[in-house]
Every structure is written in structure tokens, then in C-alpha cells.
């Protein structure tokens, strides 16, 4: 149990909570402010890295991920200071992956050279659509042409560039999505995150939908058809899904997200950041205050940016292992599940799901089939303790 995290490795997540504008579909912890004291934020991030490093001495760090918000709004000097501290805090994996999320509106060649010189070696770009009208509906501040230019700039500076697209948008049909996805593949991207639009409570879209002012959303059957067409097109292009919503050429998978999905340990630093840390043989869940000001105050006045640190019961770890691991095409190791939970997976339910064509055993693992990944939540509910 005490070494279980080693199956997934150790990653560091840093949350930058600021955006130039709030997208109407977004329920992430992001904020729009008039000005940002980046030196003050630098001091807070560096202090938190020192605190976590003191608790995890000697661990090999596999990945660093700057998420948000819009981390490409960070000054390159801030990113460089953080990564300098990280290099002194932990021994680093030889293939350390350092990802920074970016929006096309905040990309320019000089800034990106600065990120690359600081050590960032992977960019994840929030493209979201290759249709100007839909970009406008989604509240995006860039055009398709600007997005393509940003992609070219990123490609010139970084070996690994991923971008996100959202489908099942207003007034989008299957033919339109197929055309858009094939256009995206033609840009020689080696990693896609492809998400079906979901309407979340507390967002602008959620409020509009509640009063019937979000017309033209595809029905469930059309959304399912778009998902299946996505798998077909990406498979043909050599970009098979290694996770439910993520597609990559072999070797181009997002290593930081694999830390999550392989149920490794990760330190979460920044407003609203979550973490999973195994300390003294016990895995803990950590959280931080969501409000940027509250997080800064906690770090500056109390020397600790966490608002919660709780030991995770074995049953909760088993559920999280299922939730994360079954999202992967490779599936899960039942023996590891038993070690985490103290009990074996229910053999009768597994047999039923195999008979239904939703699960399949392979190389001592259990994985969801293509049909199973389309109904994954139901599979996980059936297997939960």
C-alpha cells in the first residue's frame, strides 16, 4: 500500500487561476482581474514548492503541468523561476515532461521562446473549434486564422504540441464535425483532447440552458454518433484513443495525465488545486482554497496553501483507481485493485460485462471495449464496492 503510488509516478500540478475572459461553458477555477502582481505569485509558488519538497525528499519527479486558467499569461520569467526551484527541489526523471496550457490569443513568438528557454517542452493549446462562428459562440477571443498561426508558433518552439477541440456544439451536425476533425488532423498534431460539450451548472451556458436560451444543441443520439465517428477517424489517422477523450500517436501521450490515470501521486499547488500524496505510508487527498486572494493569504500568513489534507480510506482509493484506470485503453490490473481495496473485483459482475461485450480481459488486465468506453460510467458503477 505504501508504495502503490509508484505504479503511476510523481507529478507536480501548478494552477494559474487567471484568464483574459471567462468562457461561457467553463466551470474551471478561473478569474478575470485588472492586474496581477506576478512577483507576489512567484514568492507564493516557490514557498509551496519548498514546503511540498520537504515532505517528499528524494522522490523522482516525472512531470510538471502548468494548468489554469490561462498559464500562457504568466511572464516567462515567472515560469523560469518556478522551474529553477523545481530542479533544486527534486531529482528529475530523464524524460521529464513540462507542459504549459495556452490560449491562441496569448501566444507570440518571443513569449514562447521564453517558455522554451525556461524548460517547458510541451504545449497544450485551447483551440476548441475550427469554425469562426462557433468560436464566437464559445466565447473564444481568437479566430481560426489566429489559432492556426498560434499553432505554427508553438510548433516552431516545442517538439510536442497538443490541442483541444469541443464537439456537439450548437447547430453542429455529424458531417460538419467530421470535416472539422479531418482538418485538425491535417495540421500534423500528435495529440488531441476531444471533448463533448457538457452544460455545467454555475456557468453562463448552464444559466442559458435553464431558461431555454441555448438552442441547437445536438440530441444524445447525435452526440453518441459524433463520439463514434471521432474514434473511427482518429483510428484511421493513427491517433487512437489511449484514454476516453484523449488521442495520440504512439509515444505522444500526455505523461502528466497518465500520472493521474495510473493513480500515481501528484502535488497540487495554487488556488483550487487538488493533490494525492502518499506520506508515511498513507495516501492523502489535498485541496487548496479556490479564491486566489484566499490562497495567497494562506501561503503568506500561514506558510501552507492547503485548506484540506485527509487520509484516504482504502475503499475510496479503490473507487478512484477504478474511475481513473478504466478510462485508459489499457485498463486496470485486478491484483492492484485487490491490494488497494482489500477485496477482489466482483467476478460475477465482470463476467456479465464481458458477456455484454463491454469489458474484455487481456494480458492479466481488464479493459473496456470500444462499446464499453461509450458507457463507462455505468461499468464503473457496476464494479464499485
ZIQUI-V929026 format. One line per field, one symbol per residue. ss: DSSP state (@ for helix, = for strand, . for the rest). phi: phi as a letter, one per 30 degrees, with the letter a starting at -180 (. if undefined). psi: psi as a letter, one per 30 degrees, with the letter a starting at -180 (. if undefined). Layout:
ss: ???
phi: ???
psi: ???
This chain:
ss: ...@@@@..=======.=............=......@@@@@@@@@@@@@@@@@@....=========..@@@..@@@@@@@@@@@@@@.============.@@@..@@@@@@@@@@...=======...@@@@@@......@@@@@@@@@@@@@@..========......@@@@@@@@@@@@.....======.......@@@@@@@.........@@@@@@@@@@@@@@@@@....===..===......@@@@@@@...=====....======..=======...@@@@@@@@@@@...======..@@@@@@@@@@@@..=...=.@@@@@@@@.....@@@@@@@@@...====..====.@@@@..@@@@@@@@..
phi: .dceeddcibbbccccdcbdacddcdcddbbcbdabdddddeeddddddedddddbdidddcbbbccahbdddddedddddddddedddbdcddcecbcbdbcedccbedddddddddkdbbcccddiacbdddedddidcccdddddddddddddcbdcbcbcbcbideiccddddddddddddddidcabcccddccceicdddddddcicbdidddddddddddddeddddeddibddcbecbbadejcddddddedddhdcaccbjeidcbbbcbhibdccbbbeddedddeddddcciaddcabbdceeddddddededddddddibceddedddcibdddddddddddddicbbdahibbbddeddddbdedddddcdd
psi: efgeffffaklkkkkjgklflkkffkglikkklelkjfeeeeeeeeeeeeeeeffhkfkkkelkjjlaaifffkkeeeeeeeeeeeefelkkkehkkjkkkkkffgkleeeeeeeefffkgkkjkieelhjeeeeeefgkglleeeeeeeeeeeeffkejkllkkklhlkgkleeeeeeeeeeeefghkfkkjjkkkkjkkfleeeeeefgghilgkkleeeeeeeeeeeeeeeeegghljflegkklkkfgljeeffeefghakkkkklkgklljkjkhgkkkklllkekeeeeeeeeeffgjgkfkjkkkleeeeeeeeeeeeffkefaljeeeeeeeffllkjeeeeeeeeefgflkkkhglklkleeeffheeeeeeffk.
